[in-house]
Structures are given as structure tokens and as C-alpha cells.
Amino acid sequence: MREILLTVFTWIHLISAVVWIGGIFFILFVALPSAKKTLEQPGKLMGAVGKRFVPLANISILLIFMTGIFMSLSTHRLTNFSNLWPQTLFVKVLIALVMASIHFYRGLVLTPKIGRLTAEGGHSEQVEKLQKLSLNLVKTNLVIGMTVLLLTAMLYSYRI
């Protein structure tokens, strides 16, 4: 029964990572360049995409951490911290927390601030700076996400 649960939790963990990191990849390399190239106001489309993606990302983040906790606690490798497996897991969890923090900062602080300033008008230079910061944070999260995936591959290879 433990193996079945571990398999299901691993599957949910991986699907959630695909949704979150794959969504970031899609936004940066497909949606945003296409919107900029074909639309007069790409921000409107990207706002709509963000409204659909952010809840999926939020659920994915929650599932990643919930399943990750279960998967970590189900292993006996955590007791020997001199081993590479728990060290790698620790680094992976830390940078995943940084990634989640960036995601929630953008969604809860930066995006509403950009929206308020845009609605007020007359703050175009400040809005542009905040939008650039937001985009740079998304790019940073993609790099961090790819690093998390690399660490996941390392954890898998240590099991073999």
C-alpha cells in the first residue's frame, strides 16, 4: 500500500511541476512573444492568460509541497545527512521555496500594484519599471524551476 501511495504522490508531484514550470516556459517562449508580435495591446491578452494560469500555478505549488512532504517523510534516507540524497533534497526544497516566494510576491504584491497604477493613469514610467521587474522575476523563476528539475533528476539517480 505504501508503494501505491508513493507512486500516486510522485505522479501528482510531477504533474504539478509540469503545470507550473511548463506554464512559465509556455508564457515566456510562446504566449508573450506571440502577443507582442500580433497584438496592439499584448498586455490585455497576457493579463487574461495570467488570470487563468495563476490559479493553476497556485494549486500546483500547494500540491508540490504537500506531496513533497509525504514523499520526503516516506524515505529513510533523511536520517543520514552526510549522504548526498538528503543534502540535495534540502537544496531543492530551499530553492523551491524561493521560487514559490517569487511567484506569490508577483501575484499578491507586484501585479495589484501595477493594476492600481495603471488604473490611476499618469504613472507610465513607474508601471513600465514594475512590469519589467515582474517579467524578470518570471524569467528568474524559470531558471530556478529548471534547477529544481535538475536536482530532481539527481535525486532520482541517487536512488539507483
N, C-alpha and C positions, 0 to 999 in steps of 0.2 A: 504494500500500500504506500509506503514511504517513497518508493521509486516512482510510482504513478504520480503522486503529488509533486515530487520534484520535477518530473518531466512536464507536467502541466504548468507549473510555476515558471520553469525555464522558458517554455513556449510563450507564455504571456509576457515574460520579461523581454524576450527577443522581439516579439511583435510590437511592443510598446516602444522599444528603442528604434525599430524601423520607422514607426509613425513619426516619432519626434525628430530624429536625426535625418531621416529621409525627407520629412516635410521641410526642414530647414534647407536641405540640399535643393529640393524642388523649387522653393521660393527664390533662393539666390541665383540658381542657374537656369531656370525655365520661366517661372511666372514674372519675376521682376524685369528681366531683360526683354521679354515679350511685351509686357505692358509699356515699358519705356519706348519701345520701337514702334508700337502700333497705335497707342492711345494718346490723345491730347492731355488727358489728366490721369496718368498712371496711378496716382495716389488713391484715387477712388476705388479702382479695382483692387489694389493692394490692401486697402482698408477692409474691403469686403472679404478678401482671401484671409486676412488676419482674423477677422471675426469668426470665420469658420474653422480656421486652423488652431487658434489659441485654446479653445475648449478641448480639442482632441489632444493637443500637447499637454495640457494640464492633467487630463486623465492618464495619459501615458506616463507622465512624471510620477504621479501617485502610484500607478501600478508598478513602475520600475523600482521604486523604493520599497514598496510592500513586498513584492516578490523577491527582491534582492535580500531583504532582511531574512525572509524564510529560507532562501537558498543558502545564505551565509551561516545561519544557525544550524542548518541540517548537515553541515560538514564538520568533520573532526579536525580539519586542518588548521582551524583558528587557534588551537592551543599552543602551537609551536611557531612563535613569531620569528624565529631565526630562519624559517623556511621562506622561499620566495613567494609561495602562494598567498599567505596572509599579508605579506608586505605589498604585493601587487594589488590585492583586493583593497587594502587600506588606501593606497594612492588612487585607485579607481573610484572609490566612494567619495574621497575628498574632492576630486575634480568634477565628479558628477554633481556634488553639492554646489560647487562654484557655478557649474552650468545651469542648474536649476535656479540659483540665486539671480543670475543674469537674466534668465527668462522671466522670472517674476518681477524683477526690478523694471524691465522694459514694459511688462503688461500692467503693472499696478502703479508705477510712478511716471515713467517716461511717456508712454502713449497717452494717458489722460492729460498730461501737461501740454503735449503737442496739440491735442484736441482743443483744450481751453484757449491756448494762444492763437490757434487758427481761427476759432470762433470769434475771438475778440478783434482780430484783424490788426494790421499795423505792426505786427511782430515778425515779419517775414524772415529777417536775418536770424533772429533767435530760433524760430521754427526750423529753418534750414540747418542750423547747427545741431539742434536736438535730433532732427531726422537723420543727419549724418552719423551722430553718436549712436542712434538706435540701429542703423544699418551696420555700423562697425561692431556693435555688440552681437548682432546676429551672425556676422562673419566669424567673430571670436568663438561663439557657441558652436559653429560648425567645426572649427579646428579642435575645440575641446571634445566635441562629440566623436570626431574621428579618433582622437586619442583614447577616449573611453572604449571605442570598439577595438583598438589595438590592444589595450590592456585586457579586454575580454578574451581576445584570441590568445594572449599569453596565458591567462588563467586556464583556458581550455587545454593548451599544450602542456601545462604543468601537470594536468591530471593524467596524461597518457604515460 
